[in-house]
Amino acid sequence: MIHPRGHAYSSLLTTSHFLENPRRYSFVLSGPNLNISNIHTKNIRRATTDTTMRITLNIFNPQAGEQDSLLTLEIFPDMTLATLRESIQAESTVPPTSQHIYHNGRLISDDTQTMEQLQIVDGEMLAVHVRDMRGSTGVPEQARRPQPRRPAQNEQDPELIRLQILGQPALRQQLQSQHPELAAAVDNPARFAQIFHDSQNREQRERQERQREIERLNDDPFNVENQRKIEEMIRQERVMENLQNAMEHNPEVFGRVHMLYVDVEVNGHPVKAFVDSGAQATIMSPSCAEACGIMRLIDTRFAGVAHGVGTARIIGRVHSAQIKIGNLFLPCSFTVMEGRSVDLLLGLDMLKRHQATIDLARDKLIIQGEMIPFLGEAEIPKAEEEAAAQEPTLPGPDGTAIGQRTGAVVPPGQHQQQIPARPQAAQSAPSPAAAAAPAPSAPQAPPAAQSAPTTTNISPQAIESLISMGATREQAIQALQAAEGDPDVAAGLIFF
């Protein structure tokens, strides 16, 4: 043995001394008392016993028609990827050239890197996808089975995508919101590949059909109508592309946003109040006013018609009643209006008067320092869910449907009913410009004693009179219905 400084030492120097001081020597000369094989088979193995790691491999072999199998191996930090492949071959008979090893959804292929360099630690799970890269030459007859369709050069490999999804929980959650059917099959390789290819084929057929249609229209380039159709097809394609980009990069915009509700008490009666800073006035339904015992306080001189998305009849106004929000007892006025899907709506008049703050970060309504938590999704009245179920939808990508009002994405097979939106005041609170004008009229009886006016009670002369004054026929009919056929009152509702 030669020391780096040039001093000669006896060959009787023990191997353990070399192992304890490996950096002091540049090379070792073999001698009668130095057995190199003993170093590797005994001392080195004993020295690395403390660094042994155990990993689990999930082996998927579609060529053999087997389900995923698990294999546990002991490795060392300085073990190379090539050595790991040989260990896998010894345990599973899968040749190294057919092993595609994935770590955290990422393909690792550099055989010279060690486990430490690849950041593979104790307890890790690796995915091994078996694919024969050598062709069918020399393959045993029993292994020659019909192979699944291989992806083209410009086509994505579904198995690679599946393994990436398994290794990234965030990607799996995103797939769940965008393509629930594909996300449900992520643990089944065959089913996942089938759904993936079906989706790809469907998109390819649609593209080819659009291309053929464009070519057909281009056969007559001077036809103005054909050019309009081509322009519309290109526009629709850009719209769908924009939709796909939004679903990929901003999937949260397609979720249904639940409205803000708080628990209140009106005249001692508990009510779930809808907080709407876009509504001009605080509105209550007649049934809620009856339950709260304030129907007797309605001033019918403030009756009228609210114009928004459609129209709604205003019965009157309760000028002052006590409302309890949190631990606060506050005076509040209510506009009692028919056609509302909520019992009580806290509008801007109430919120500004008491300087309320809608704190979305804390999910609370703050009034005079009192914090009132907004209700959770399970506590929101069912009327909102029923209204959402009747929302009209548009067809989206991959068989999904998208709500026309909320933009919520509905998974395939769970499409909402294609019910046209019914114009009613419940869909929007009356704006300042659309608020009803007070109509001086005789005191009206409670709603229970009244019958809704119909078109048959309206004279055609009254309708024509309002139309001649500048109103549309629909506005004239609605105003006459609210005014119980009185053309003068109806004219005041429309023009004043």
C-alpha positions, 0 to 999 in steps of 0.5 A: 500500500502506498501512502499519498506522501510517498511512504511505503507501508507493510502489506499487513495493514488491515483492511479495516484501517483502510475503511476507517480512513478511506481519504488518506489513500490514493490507491491500493495495491493487491497483496497476500493479506489484502482481499478486495472481495472481502471489503465489498462483501463484508465490511462495506455492506456492514458499514452501509447497513445503517443507511438502508432504505425501503421503497415500494414499487407499483408495477403496471404491466398492460401487456401481461393483462395483469392488475397493478402489483406491489413490490418492496425493495431495499435500496441504498442512497448511493445505488444508481438507477441502473442498479435499481432496474436490475433489482426490479428485473430480478424480482419481477422478470421485467427487463430494464429496457421495458421499465418506465419508472416515475417518481412523483409523477415525473419520469426518471431516465438517467441511469447514472443518477443515484437515489440520493440525487433523485431525492428518493428517500425511505418510504417512497412509492415509485410507479413502474409502467412496463412497455416493451421498447424492443418490438415483438422480436423474441417475445414468447408466443404466450406474451403476444397478445393484442396490444392497446392502441399506441399513441401517435407521435403528436398524441398524448399518452393516457398512461403517462397522464394518469401517473402524473395525476396520481402523483399530483393531488392538486391536478387530480382535484382540478380534473375532478372539477373539469372532467368528473368521469375521467377523474373517477377512472384514474385508478383504473388504467384500462377505463381511464385510457378508454375514456381518454381516447373517446374524448380525444376521438370525439374532439377530432371528429368535431374538428374534422367536421368543422374543417369539412364544413369550412371547405364546403363553404369556401367552394363558393368564396363570393357567396356572402352568406357562406362568408358569414357562416365561416365567420360565425364558425371561427368565432364559435371556435375562439369562444370554445378555446377561451372557455377551455383556457378558463376551465384550465387556468381559472376553474374557480370561476365555474363554481356556484357561489352561494348567497349571503344569509344571516340569522335575524329576528323580526318582531321576535320571529326567526328569519333567514335574511338574504344580505344584498347590497345591490338592492335599493330597499329592504324587502319582505314577502307577504308570507313572512310579514304574516308570520312576523305579525306585521301585516296590520302595519302595512301602509298600502299607499306605497303600493306599486310595481317593481321593475327589474328582471320582470315585474313584481307587485308591491303591496305596501310598506311597513315604516318601522319594526324591530329587527334583531341582528346578533345582539343588536335590536335595530329599527327597520322599514320593510317593503312588502312585495310579492313574487320574492323567493326569499322571505327577507332581503336586507337592502342597501337602505338598511345596510347604509343606515347602520353602516354595515360592513360585509367582510368576506375575508372573515365571512361575517356581517359587521354592524356597529362592531357586532360580528354576525357570521354568514350562514353555511351552505347547508343552512341556506334556504332550499328555495335557492337550490330549487332556483339553481336547479331550474337554471337554464344551461348551455352545452360545455366541453366534454359533455358538461353543461354551464349555467347561463346565470351563475356559470356553474359547471354541471358534470355529464349526466347531471344536467339541470333542466332546460327550463327557461328563466321566468321573469320575476322580481326574485331574480334581481332586486329593484334598482333605483331607476326601476323602483316602483313609484308610489301610487296614491290610491284607496286603501287596499284589503290584505292580499288574502282577500284580493284576487289577482287581476287578469287581462280579461278585466282590462279594456282594449281601449285602456291598453291602446291609450297607454300605447299611444302615450309611448308605452309598449303593449307589455308595459301597458298590460302589466301596469293596468294589471297592477292598477286594477284596470285604472288607466290613470294609475297605470300611466302614473306607474309607467311615466312617473 
